[in-house]
Amino acid sequence: MSGYGDLSEERMYGDGAEERTFAALPPAHGRGFAETWWGQAWLKALEDTALDGRQLKTGRRYAREGAVGAVSVRPGRITAVVRDRDGTSHRSDVVWQRLSEDDWDRFLGMAAERAGHIAALLDRDMPPHLVEDAATAGVELLPGIGDLEPECTCEAWDHCPHTAALCYQVARLLDQDPFVLLLMRGRGERALLADLEERSAAPRSTEPDVPAGVPAAEVFAARDIVPPLPGVPEVPAEAGAPPHLDTEAAPEPGVDPVALEFLAADAARRAREMLAEALAPDHELQPSTENLTQHQDAVRLAADCEDRRLTARLAAGSGRRPAELNLAVQAWRYGGAVALSVLEEEWTPGPEALARAKDALARAWQDEDRPVLRASGANRWTVVGGGAQLRLGRDGRWWPYRKERGAWVPAGPADPDPGAVLER
């Protein structure tokens, strides 16, 4: 993919805030607006927020036609001038709340301890575990439903075609440079790296905190008093690191120290997530609904594994070829066990579900935009001559697939609107 970094200009203000302006991007004929998972998360927030799907379709058309001018990105806001087909221009803004100083302090503290996260960002990548670690620290990096607030001179009160077109173009920028997203959250690349460098240079105390003792006489005097229950413990800032098993002593036959370290780290991370959920104020005591099979859990583990030798063992253990496991991991990252079942299982909708699916397909496009679809299975419809496919999940949502090297490959998260899925 070609980058857009050479088309941007940077500006600094007196308060240290940064602004980047990107020249108008060329039309996007024949391609989607987001290829990375974080770019697709950005579009999902837009599509989940907008109330009128027709406005989004018009916005996608505007973006494809190159109707969006130069895009200005600064903390909390993106701005561009968008042209209607009759030549009328509108200033369009999308506002997204900046992270607080406390949020940034937690994020920087987490990132300073994990050099791999910053290395990935500098490589213009945003691995899922970076976002997961930030969320564990209480910082949401990606937008959710209702987070992207529109402002436009056309005076629409919801997302209009102009703000939608702006968001679709920004998804292309996010694909190339995740620092654009962090700038919207309040820190540009320079400021963020400077803060991290300052934290890394700060001396760390090696003295352990020793709690103050209690006089023995005081304890003895209170021997008959029932003490109050201790307060709710704090969730650790991060999961504990597993012990290093690569020692001078040879392991027992059949024992793989690297695999054990990986499983121990995974168990610690999941335990911390369960603790955080259990201590949440709105948590309700109920059994977990997640009950993965070994076949599914192998994919979950592979999604967080960067060691090719271990992923090869996971593929063999789950009865998959490496290429099949790669497809399963791609599906998992779009939607977990549900997305995996859509990839690997074909199911037959009942009469009512099939009628709802056909009605959704009939209403998804205007006549001039309607693709030619061919039923390719009980729950699958293929675009004739388009290299794209729609798959209906058991929950009524649609999943996009594209053909690569003769195989159907997951192409994004699910959506109730088949037209929106196919437009990505």
C-alpha positions as CSV (number, residue, x, y, z in Angstrom):
1,M,0.0,0.0,0.0
2,S,1.2,3.4,-0.8
3,G,1.4,5.9,2.1
4,Y,0.0,9.4,2.5
5,G,2.6,10.7,5.0
6,D,4.3,12.7,2.3
7,L,1.1,14.5,1.6
8,S,0.7,16.0,5.1
9,E,1.8,19.2,6.8
10,E,2.4,19.7,10.5
11,R,1.7,22.7,12.6
12,M,2.4,23.3,16.3
13,Y,0.5,25.8,18.5
14,G,1.7,27.7,21.5
15,D,0.1,25.2,24.0
16,G,2.0,22.3,22.4
17,A,-1.0,21.0,20.5
18,E,-0.3,19.6,17.0
19,E,-2.2,19.7,13.8
20,R,-1.7,17.7,10.6
21,T,-3.2,18.6,7.3
22,F,-3.4,16.0,4.6
23,A,-3.9,17.0,0.9
24,A,-7.0,15.8,-0.7
25,L,-6.8,12.1,-1.5
26,P,-7.4,10.7,-5.0
27,P,-10.8,8.9,-5.7
28,A,-11.1,5.4,-4.2
29,H,-12.6,3.6,-7.1
30,G,-12.5,-0.2,-6.8
31,R,-11.2,-0.4,-3.3
32,G,-12.4,-0.4,0.3
33,F,-11.9,2.5,2.6
34,A,-10.3,0.5,5.5
35,E,-8.1,-2.5,5.2
36,T,-6.6,-2.5,8.7
37,W,-8.6,-3.7,11.7
38,W,-8.4,-0.4,13.4
39,G,-9.6,1.5,10.3
40,Q,-12.5,-0.9,10.2
41,A,-13.2,-0.2,13.9
42,W,-13.3,3.5,13.1
43,L,-15.9,2.9,10.3
44,K,-17.9,0.6,12.6
45,A,-18.2,3.4,15.1
46,L,-19.5,5.7,12.4
47,E,-22.0,3.1,11.0
48,D,-23.3,2.1,14.4
49,T,-23.8,5.8,15.3
50,A,-25.5,7.1,12.1
51,L,-29.3,6.8,12.1
52,D,-29.9,7.0,8.3
53,G,-28.1,4.4,6.2
54,R,-28.9,6.4,3.0
55,Q,-26.8,9.3,4.2
56,L,-23.9,6.9,4.7
57,K,-24.2,5.5,1.2
58,T,-24.2,9.0,-0.3
59,G,-21.2,9.8,1.9
60,R,-19.3,6.7,0.6
61,R,-20.1,7.8,-3.0
62,Y,-18.8,11.3,-2.3
63,A,-15.6,9.9,-0.8
64,R,-15.1,7.5,-3.8
65,E,-15.6,10.4,-6.2
66,G,-12.9,12.5,-4.5
67,A,-15.4,15.2,-3.2
68,V,-13.5,15.5,0.2
69,G,-10.9,18.3,0.2
70,A,-7.8,18.6,2.4
71,V,-8.3,16.9,5.8
72,S,-7.1,18.7,9.0
73,V,-6.5,16.5,12.0
74,R,-6.0,18.0,15.5
75,P,-6.8,16.9,19.0
76,G,-10.5,16.2,19.4
77,R,-11.5,17.2,15.8
78,I,-11.2,16.5,12.1
79,T,-12.2,19.0,9.5
80,A,-12.6,19.1,5.7
81,V,-14.5,20.9,3.0
82,V,-16.8,18.5,1.1
83,R,-18.5,19.2,-2.2
84,D,-22.0,18.2,-3.3
85,R,-22.5,17.0,-6.9
86,D,-23.9,20.5,-7.8
87,G,-20.6,22.1,-6.6
88,T,-21.9,23.4,-3.3
89,S,-19.2,23.2,-0.6
90,H,-19.8,22.5,3.1
91,R,-17.3,22.7,6.0
92,S,-17.7,19.4,7.9
93,D,-16.2,18.5,11.3
94,V,-16.3,15.3,13.3
95,V,-15.6,15.8,17.0
96,W,-14.2,13.0,19.2
97,Q,-13.5,13.6,22.9
98,R,-9.8,13.9,23.8
99,L,-8.3,11.6,26.4
100,S,-7.9,13.2,29.8
101,E,-4.4,13.8,31.3
102,D,-5.1,10.9,33.7
103,D,-5.9,8.7,30.7
104,W,-2.7,9.7,29.0
105,D,-0.7,9.1,32.1
106,R,-2.0,5.5,32.3
107,F,-1.4,4.9,28.6
108,L,2.1,6.3,28.7
109,G,2.9,4.3,31.8
110,M,1.7,1.1,30.1
111,A,3.5,1.9,26.8
112,A,6.8,2.8,28.5
113,E,6.9,-0.8,30.0
114,R,6.3,-2.4,26.6
115,A,8.8,-1.3,24.0
116,G,7.2,-3.6,21.4
117,H,4.0,-1.4,21.4
118,I,5.9,1.7,20.4
119,A,8.0,-0.2,17.9
120,A,4.8,-1.4,16.3
121,L,3.4,2.2,16.1
122,L,6.7,3.5,14.6
123,D,6.2,0.8,12.0
124,R,2.8,2.2,11.4
125,D,1.0,-0.8,12.9
126,M,-1.5,-1.0,15.8
127,P,-1.5,-4.6,17.0
128,P,-4.7,-5.7,18.8
129,H,-2.8,-6.4,22.1
130,L,-1.7,-2.7,22.3
131,V,-5.4,-1.7,22.3
132,E,-6.2,-4.5,24.7
133,D,-3.4,-3.5,27.1
134,A,-4.6,0.2,26.9
135,A,-8.2,-0.9,27.7
136,T,-6.9,-3.0,30.6
137,A,-5.2,0.2,31.9
138,G,-8.6,2.0,31.6
139,V,-8.0,3.8,28.3
140,E,-10.2,3.3,25.2
141,L,-8.1,4.1,22.1
142,L,-10.8,3.3,19.5
143,P,-14.2,5.0,19.1
144,G,-17.4,3.3,20.0
145,I,-21.1,4.0,19.2
146,G,-22.0,7.6,19.7
147,D,-18.4,8.8,20.1
148,L,-18.0,10.5,16.6
149,E,-20.1,13.7,16.8
150,P,-20.9,15.4,13.5
151,E,-20.9,19.2,12.8
152,C,-21.6,20.5,9.3
153,T,-22.7,23.8,7.7
154,C,-25.5,21.9,5.9
155,E,-27.0,22.0,9.5
156,A,-28.0,18.3,9.6
157,W,-28.5,17.1,13.1
158,D,-27.2,13.6,12.4
159,H,-24.3,12.3,10.3
160,C,-24.9,13.8,6.8
161,P,-23.3,12.7,3.6
162,H,-20.5,15.3,4.2
163,T,-19.4,14.1,7.6
164,A,-19.8,10.5,6.5
165,A,-17.6,11.2,3.5
166,L,-15.0,12.8,5.8
167,C,-15.0,9.7,8.1
168,Y,-14.5,7.4,5.1
169,Q,-11.6,9.3,3.9
170,V,-10.0,9.5,7.3
171,A,-10.2,5.7,7.5
172,R,-7.8,5.6,4.6
173,L,-5.4,7.9,6.6
174,L,-5.7,5.7,9.6
175,D,-4.8,2.6,7.6
176,Q,-1.5,4.2,6.8
177,D,-0.6,5.9,10.1
178,P,-2.2,5.0,13.4
179,F,-0.6,8.1,14.9
180,V,-3.4,10.0,13.2
181,L,-5.8,8.3,15.6
182,L,-3.7,9.1,18.6
183,L,-3.5,12.8,17.5
184,M,-7.3,12.9,17.5
185,R,-7.2,11.5,21.1
186,G,-4.9,14.4,22.1
187,R,-1.2,13.5,21.5
188,G,0.7,13.9,18.2
189,E,3.6,11.6,17.4
190,R,6.3,14.1,18.5
191,A,4.7,14.8,21.9
192,L,3.9,11.2,22.5
193,L,7.5,10.0,21.8
194,A,8.9,12.9,23.8
195,D,6.8,11.9,26.8
196,L,7.9,8.3,26.5
197,E,11.5,9.2,26.3
198,E,11.2,11.3,29.4
199,R,9.6,8.4,31.3
200,S,12.2,6.0,30.1
201,A,15.0,8.3,31.3
202,A,13.4,8.8,34.8
203,P,15.2,6.8,37.5
204,R,13.2,4.0,39.1
205,S,13.3,3.2,42.7
206,T,14.5,-0.3,43.5
207,E,13.5,-0.1,47.2
208,P,10.4,-2.2,47.9
209,D,7.5,-0.5,49.8
210,V,7.5,-1.9,53.3
211,P,4.2,-1.4,55.2
212,A,4.3,0.2,58.6
213,G,4.1,-2.3,61.5
214,V,1.5,-2.3,64.3
215,P,2.6,-2.3,68.0
216,A,2.0,-5.7,69.6
217,A,0.2,-4.1,72.6
218,E,-2.3,-2.5,70.3
219,V,-3.0,-5.8,68.5
220,F,-3.4,-7.7,71.8
221,A,-5.8,-5.0,73.1
222,A,-8.1,-5.5,70.1
223,R,-8.0,-9.3,70.2
224,D,-11.8,-9.6,70.9
225,I,-12.8,-7.1,68.2
226,V,-13.9,-8.5,64.9
227,P,-12.0,-6.5,62.2
228,P,-13.9,-5.1,59.2
229,L,-13.6,-6.9,55.9
230,P,-10.8,-5.6,53.8
231,G,-11.5,-3.3,51.0
232,V,-11.9,-4.4,47.4
233,P,-8.4,-5.1,46.0
234,E,-7.2,-3.0,43.1
235,V,-6.8,-4.7,39.8
236,P,-3.1,-5.0,39.0
237,A,-1.8,-2.6,36.4
238,E,-0.7,-5.6,34.2
239,A,-0.7,-9.3,34.3
240,G,2.2,-10.9,36.0
241,A,5.1,-12.1,33.9
242,P,5.6,-15.8,33.7
243,P,8.9,-17.4,34.9
244,H,11.6,-18.0,32.4
245,L,11.9,-21.7,31.9
246,D,15.0,-21.6,29.6
247,T,17.5,-22.8,32.2
248,E,20.8,-24.8,32.0
249,A,19.0,-27.9,33.0
250,A,17.5,-29.8,30.1
251,P,13.7,-30.2,30.1
252,E,12.0,-33.5,30.6
253,P,11.2,-35.3,27.3
254,G,8.1,-33.9,25.7
255,V,8.2,-30.6,27.7
256,D,8.5,-27.4,25.6
257,P,9.6,-24.5,27.8
258,V,8.7,-21.9,25.2
259,A,5.1,-23.3,24.9
260,L,4.8,-23.4,28.7
261,E,5.9,-19.8,29.0
262,F,3.3,-18.8,26.3
263,L,0.5,-20.6,28.1
264,A,1.4,-19.2,31.5
265,A,1.4,-15.6,30.0
266,D,-2.0,-16.3,28.4
267,A,-3.4,-17.7,31.7
268,A,-2.1,-14.6,33.6
269,R,-3.6,-12.2,31.1
270,R,-7.0,-14.0,31.2
271,A,-7.0,-14.1,35.0
272,R,-6.4,-10.4,35.2
273,E,-9.2,-9.7,32.7
274,M,-11.6,-11.9,34.8
275,L,-10.6,-10.1,38.0
276,A,-11.2,-6.7,36.3
277,E,-14.6,-7.9,35.2
278,A,-15.5,-9.3,38.6
279,L,-14.5,-6.0,40.4
280,A,-16.4,-3.8,38.0
281,P,-19.1,-1.8,39.7
282,D,-21.9,-3.0,37.4
283,H,-20.7,-6.7,37.4
284,E,-23.4,-9.2,38.0
285,L,-22.5,-12.6,39.3
286,Q,-23.4,-15.1,36.6
287,P,-21.6,-17.9,34.9
288,S,-19.5,-17.0,32.0
289,T,-21.1,-17.5,28.6
290,E,-17.7,-18.2,26.9
291,N,-17.2,-21.9,26.7
292,L,-14.8,-22.5,23.9
293,T,-14.1,-25.9,22.4
294,Q,-10.4,-27.0,22.0
295,H,-10.8,-26.4,18.3
296,Q,-11.9,-22.7,19.0
297,D,-9.4,-22.2,21.8
298,A,-6.5,-23.1,19.5
299,V,-7.5,-20.2,17.2
300,R,-7.8,-17.8,20.2
301,L,-4.3,-18.7,21.3
302,A,-2.9,-18.4,17.8
303,A,-4.4,-14.9,17.5
304,D,-2.1,-13.7,20.3
305,C,1.0,-15.8,19.3
306,E,3.9,-14.4,17.3
307,D,6.1,-17.5,17.4
308,R,5.7,-19.4,14.1
309,R,6.8,-22.7,15.7
310,L,4.0,-22.5,18.3
311,T,1.4,-21.5,15.7
312,A,2.5,-24.6,13.7
313,R,1.9,-26.8,16.8
314,L,-1.5,-25.1,17.3
315,A,-2.4,-25.8,13.7
316,A,-1.4,-29.5,14.0
317,G,-3.1,-29.9,17.3
318,S,-6.4,-28.5,16.0
319,G,-6.4,-30.5,12.8
320,R,-5.7,-27.6,10.5
321,R,-3.1,-26.8,7.9
322,P,-1.1,-23.6,8.6
323,A,-2.9,-21.7,5.9
324,E,-6.3,-22.8,7.4
325,L,-5.2,-21.6,10.8
326,N,-4.2,-18.2,9.4
327,L,-7.7,-17.9,7.9
328,A,-9.3,-18.9,11.2
329,V,-7.1,-16.3,13.1
330,Q,-8.2,-13.6,10.6
331,A,-11.8,-14.5,11.2
332,W,-11.3,-14.6,15.0
333,R,-9.9,-11.1,15.0
334,Y,-13.0,-9.8,13.3
335,G,-15.5,-11.4,15.7
336,G,-14.2,-14.2,17.9
337,A,-16.0,-17.5,18.0
338,V,-19.0,-16.2,16.1
339,A,-16.9,-15.1,13.1
340,L,-15.0,-18.4,13.3
341,S,-18.2,-20.4,12.9
342,V,-19.2,-18.3,9.9
343,L,-15.9,-19.2,8.3
344,E,-15.9,-22.9,9.0
345,E,-19.6,-23.8,9.1
346,E,-22.4,-23.6,6.5
347,W,-25.9,-23.6,8.0
348,T,-29.4,-23.6,6.5
349,P,-31.6,-20.7,7.6
350,G,-35.2,-21.6,8.4
351,P,-38.1,-20.1,6.3
352,E,-38.5,-17.0,8.4
353,A,-34.7,-16.3,8.7
354,L,-34.3,-16.8,4.9
355,A,-37.3,-14.5,4.2
356,R,-35.7,-11.8,6.4
357,A,-32.3,-12.2,4.7
358,K,-33.8,-11.9,1.2
359,D,-35.8,-8.8,2.3
360,A,-32.6,-7.2,3.7
361,L,-30.8,-7.9,0.4
362,A,-33.7,-6.4,-1.6
363,R,-33.6,-3.2,0.6
364,A,-29.8,-2.8,0.8
365,W,-29.2,-1.0,-2.5
366,Q,-30.8,1.5,-4.8
367,D,-31.5,0.1,-8.3
368,E,-28.5,1.7,-9.9
369,D,-26.1,0.4,-7.2
370,R,-27.5,-3.1,-6.8
371,P,-24.9,-5.8,-7.4
372,V,-25.9,-9.1,-9.1
373,L,-25.9,-11.8,-6.4
374,R,-25.8,-15.5,-6.8
375,A,-26.8,-18.0,-4.1
376,S,-23.6,-20.0,-3.4
377,G,-24.8,-22.1,-0.5
378,A,-27.5,-22.1,2.1
379,N,-26.3,-18.9,3.8
380,R,-24.0,-17.4,1.2
381,W,-24.4,-15.0,-1.7
382,T,-21.6,-14.2,-4.1
383,V,-21.3,-11.0,-6.2
384,V,-21.2,-12.1,-9.8
385,G,-17.9,-11.0,-11.3
386,G,-17.0,-9.0,-8.2
387,G,-14.8,-11.4,-6.1
388,A,-16.9,-10.6,-3.0
389,Q,-19.3,-12.7,-1.0
390,L,-21.8,-12.1,1.8
391,R,-22.4,-14.7,4.5
392,L,-25.3,-14.7,6.9
393,G,-24.6,-15.5,10.5
394,R,-27.0,-17.3,12.8
395,D,-27.6,-14.0,14.6
396,G,-28.9,-12.3,11.4
397,R,-25.8,-10.2,10.8
398,W,-23.8,-10.2,7.5
399,W,-20.1,-11.0,7.1
400,P,-18.0,-9.8,4.2
401,Y,-15.6,-12.2,2.3
402,R,-13.3,-11.6,-0.6
403,K,-11.6,-14.0,-2.9
404,E,-7.8,-14.3,-2.7
405,R,-5.8,-16.9,-4.6
406,G,-8.9,-19.0,-5.1
407,A,-10.0,-19.0,-1.5
408,W,-12.7,-17.0,0.3
409,V,-11.1,-14.8,3.0
410,P,-12.8,-12.9,5.9
411,A,-12.8,-9.2,4.9
412,G,-14.2,-7.4,7.9
413,P,-16.6,-7.4,10.9
414,A,-20.3,-8.1,10.7
415,D,-23.1,-5.6,10.1
416,P,-26.9,-5.9,10.1
417,D,-26.9,-4.1,6.7
418,P,-25.6,-6.3,3.8
419,G,-25.1,-3.1,1.7
420,A,-22.8,-1.5,4.3
421,V,-20.8,-4.7,4.6
422,L,-20.2,-5.0,0.8
423,E,-19.2,-1.3,0.5
424,R,-16.2,-1.7,2.9
